[in-house]
Amino acid sequence: MKRIGEYKKLFNVEKDIDLKELKSTYRNLVKEWHPDKFQKGDEKAVEAELMSRQIIDGYHFLVSIAPETKATNLEEYNETINSPIIDWQHKGMVLELTFLDGNTYEFFGVNKALFTKFYQSGTLTRFAKRNIFNAYTYRKIKKSEVEV
């Protein structure tokens, strides 16, 4: 959740993410902080390099959690959450779930108590359907080949 807040602050996003506005803001920030704009050895060159990386990461992250992106990928998401969970990892407030079909999703804001209930439940997918999948902000992070 902290990461979402930082990126929204960087791009001046108040509530919902509008992809058109986000793209415009992204372009302006890249123009402002592009590393080639500064001389080598200049203090600002190092700062610009770091900022440009943060801007690019933030843009891709915010696009991945935007309502428009979620709507486009809703059918695939619904198919994925109906397949069994084969691996999970919890760091801070982020739950990373890998499904049998090879998709991996991050769910933001999942606290330690809910994670404990999740991994102690007898049926992980059923518990997640009831308590996690539709209640938390999520994004797809990778698709990998899974050997069965």
Helices and strands as residue ranges (DSSP letters): H 2-10, H 19-33, G 35-37, H 43-65, H 67-72, H 74-81, E 85-91, E 94-99, E 103-108, H 112-120, H 124-131, E 137-143
